[in-house]
Every structure is written in structure tokens, then in C-alpha cells.
Amino acid sequence: MKQEKIIAKKIKGTDDGSLYTFIMEFKGGTYISQVIADNEEKACNQWAESLNIDEIEGFGIRAKQALFVELKNEEATPIMNNKNIWMMGVDLLGHYSVIHIIKTVEEK
């Protein structure tokens, strides 16, 4: 059984917009982070920009560039019977990655 590596962090943004949680499965690891954005498309771009390639095993600059291309060409699919949850599958240099996007409600 392959052991999973999990990294979780919140990316600081402005107080305007909504909080989005991203869960990415890549090469057996699970990577979780959050961004604040006006909509899911902007959230995806902000999230991709904020990814630290040093924190993701086997994810270099070429994989990050491939992610930007995939985000431009693919649209996140809403998860049926759920509200504010999307997913997308992307090919990052021959490695299939699943990304879940959740519009998250912050506790007050």
C-alpha cells in the first residue's frame, strides 16, 4: 500500500470573495489548500499560482505549467446532488490528478 502525504494550508487573500478549498490527489499524495476568490474560475487560477512546487512530491515547474494549460482547457464539473462542489481530472505530464473544489463556508 502506498503511503499518502498530506499537506494542508490556507492561502491568504483579500477579505472580498468566498473561501474555496482545493483537494488535489497527485502521485499518491493528498494536497489541501484554500484561497479566497470571487468565483470558482478565479479560485482555480489563484490556487494554481499559489502552489509551492517544493511541497508537492514529484511536482516540478513543468507540472505546474501543465496544470495552467489544463485549467485553461478544462472546466470543473459540478458534483451531482451537491451544492458548491466541483471536480476535475487533469493529465499532468502523464500523471492523472483529481482536483476537488469546495466553496467553503467559514465559521463566524
Secondary structure, 3 states (H helix, E strand, C coil): CCCCCEEEEECCCCCCCEEEEEEEEECCEEEEEEEEECCHHHHHHHHHHHCCHHHCCCCCHHHHHHHHHHHHHCCCEECCCCCCEEEEEEEECCEEEEEEEEEECCCC
